[in-house]
Amino acid sequence: MRLGRIASTSGVAFVKIDDGEVTLPSGQPNPEIRAHEIKDHPFGEPTFTGRSWPLADVRLLAPILASKVICIGKNYADHAAEMGSEAPADPVIFMKPSTTIIGPEAAIVLPPTATEVHYEGELAVVIGRPAKSVSEDKALDVVLGYTCANDVTARDHQSHDVQWTRGKSHDTFCPLGPWIETDLDASDVGIRTALEGAVKQDSRTALLLHDIPKIIAWVSEVMTLLPGDVILTGTPAGVGPIHAGEMVEVTIEGIGTLRNPVANRA
């Protein structure tokens, strides 16, 4: 099931999006794909209002507004190596504020104080129910689904500060979308990031140093996870700079493609 959030002439709503190809081979939107309004929230078994819209007639928003975004650093060996460090023995946790979240096609806004901003394509885990001290064997039970993410980073801020908060926390630095896929085995799916159509990152989640159950168990031992919270699982090698006027795309097998233009602050 594909769950999302949309803006329509009727306002903002959680929706279930029909299965099938959203775009026709001609490049035009598929008129048969509709977004069906969910009555209250997407957690548990959703109920519907009966209203729906052609997906082509609405705007996709970030599929969830998380109370917190928890990130796992250096979770692919090749990325740890390209950053000049060893792979960590345990998951390394950092956080991004909820104000970093934007949706598909929304602009990543470059801070005027930053000179080196990087893309980092990642698989995101969306939590579906409250979780504290969850064991690894029960960890997937608390997952609502998965979406694409871009852990945008002001690398010069990160290097200057010798810690990650400022470089990871600028507004618009956490694109999510295009929707949440609930029926996905995310243990071994392809993840690819393209900049201006050129593939820059190409890996698989099977190469995560700490897999999804381990991550959820590790994080939930530290903090209570709430429905809608998002965990970014780490980025593979190939990170690099983005500039105003470019388009960055994160594609995850079984989910879809998250597209975001890059812009300077107005």
N, C-alpha and C positions, 0 to 999 in steps of 0.2 A: 504494500500500500504506500502511495506517495502522499505525504502530508505537507501542506504549505500554508503560507499566509499571503493574502492578496489585498490589494487596494482596488476597489471598484467604485462605481458611481454611488453605491449604497454604503460605502465606508470600508473598514478593514475587517477581515474575517479569516479564521482558520478554515482550511478547505482540504478535502480529499481530491486529488487530481487523478483523472482517468489514466489507466495504463496505456501504453502505446507510444509511438513516435510523435513528439511534440511538433517537429518540423518535417514537412514533406520533402521528397527528393528535389523538388523545384526550389526549395528554400523558403517557401511560404508556410505560415502556421497551419497546422492540421486542424481544420474546423470541427472535427469530431471529438477532440480532446476538451473536456469540460472540467471546471472546478466546482465542487459541490460543497456548499457551506456546512460547516460543523456547528452544532448548536451552542456548545459551551467551550470545550477545550479538546485538544487532541489526545489526551492521556486516557488510557483504558480503551474500552470499546466505544468509538465515537457514535453519537447520534446526529441526525441531520435535520436541517430546517426545511428542506425541500427546494430551496433556491439553488440555482447553479448558473454559471456563466461560461461561455466559450473562453478557454484559457487565453486566446489571442486578444480578447477584449478587456483583460484585466492586467494589472501590474504585479509581478511577483515581488514580494518583500522578503527580508530575512525570514526563514521558516520558523524561527523561534527567537524570543527575546529572553536571554538567559539572565538569571540573577548573578551568575558568575561564569567566567570562561577560564578553565584550568588548562594549562598547556604542559606538554612533556618535551623537555629539551634534549637534543642530541640522542634521539631514539632510533636513528639509522646509523650504522657504523660508518658508512661512506660520508655522511654529512658531518659527523664528529671529526673525521679525518680532514675534511676540507676546511673545517674551522680550526684546525691545528690542535685538537685535543683528543684524548682517549675516550673510548666509549664508557659511559658510567656503569658501575655495577648495579646501581638501583635507579629507578626513575627519578629524574630531576624535574621538580615542579616549579612553575611560575604561573602568573595570572595576568589576564588582560581585563580591564573594566568593561562593563556592559555597554558603555558608550562607544566602544570600538566597533560594535556590530553594525554592518550594513548588509543589504541584500544584493541580488543579481542586478547587474547593469548600473548600480550606484557607483559613484566615483570614489576611488581611493585618492584622498586629498593629501598632497605632499606638504609637510610642515615647512614653513619658510626657514626654520633654523636647522633643517637637516639637509645634508648634501649627498647622502648615500642611503637610499631606501630600497630594500630588497623584498621580492616576493618569496613566499615559502608555502607551497602547496601541501595540504594535509588532509587526512581523513579526520572528520569530527564525529564524536560519539555524542548522541543526545540522550540524556537521562529521562526515564519515564516515570519513576516513582522514588520517594524518599529512600535514601540508602546511607547507612552508617556501618562501618566495619564489616563490609560485605566480603565473604570468602571468594577466592578465585573461581571455585566451582559453581557459585551462585551469581557471579558478577553479571553475566549476560541477561539474567532475569530482570535487572533494573534498567535495561536499555530500551528506549523507545525506538531508536533507529539511528541512521547515519546520514551525514551530509558532507558536502565539500566545504573546505575552508582554506583561507589564505592568511597565514600568520605574518602579516606585513610588519617589517621591522626597520626602524631607523638605525642602521648598523653603526653609523658614526656616533649616535647618542649612546648606543650600547657599549661601544668601545671606550668612549670618554668617561662614562659613569662607572665602569667596571662592575656593573650589574644591569639587569635587563628591564626594569620597570618602565623608565621613560621611553626607551627605544621601542617598546612593544605596545605602548598604551595610548598613542595619539588617536583621536577620533578618526573613524573610518578604517582602522587598521585590523579589522577582523571581518572581512566579507564571509558570508555564509550562504549556502543555497546549492542549487535552485529550490530544492525541497528536501524533505526527510524521507528516506527509503526505509520502511520498517521490515521488509522481507528480504534481508540481505545477510549472507554469511560473509563478514568483512575480514575474515582471517587471511585471505589471499586474493586480493583484488588489485588490479592495476591502478596506479596513480600517476598522472602526467600533468605537468605545467607547461603551458606554451605562452610565449611573449611575441606579440605581433605575428602569430602563426607558426613561429619556430619553437620546436620542442626543446625545453631547457631541463626539465626533470622528467625522468621516466623510470619508475620503480614499481614495487609491489609491497603490499602490507605484510606479506609473509616474511619480509626482511626486517620488520620491527624488532628491535632488541628486546623490548618488553611488550608483550602482546596485550590485547585489549582487556582480557580478564585480569591480568597482573596490574595493569594501570588502574582499573576501577577499584580493585582491592586496595592498592597502595594509597590512592587519593582518598577513598572513603574512610580509611583508618585515621586520616588527618582531619578531614572536614566532612560534615553532612552534605550529601548531594541531594539537591531538590529537583523535582520535575522541571524539565526545561533547561537545566544546567548543561553546559557543553564542555567536553574534553577534547582538546586538539592533541592528536597522538604523535606528532613529530613530523619533520620534513626530511625527505631524502636529499642526496647530493644534487648540486646543480643550482643552488640559490644564486641570485644575481640582482642587479639594479633595475629599477623601473623609472621611467621618466614621463613627464606630462605629455599627453597625446597618444600614449601607447595603450594597448589592450592586453590584459593578462587573463588567461583562462586556466582553470583547474578542472581536470576531468578525472572522475573516479568511475571505474568499471562497475556497472550495476546501479549507478546513481544518475549521473549526468554531468553537465558542464556548468561551472560557475564562471561567468564573465564579468569583468569589471574594468572600466576605463580608468586611466590615471590622469589626474589634473592637479595644477597648482592651486593653492588657496586663492580665492578671489579677493 
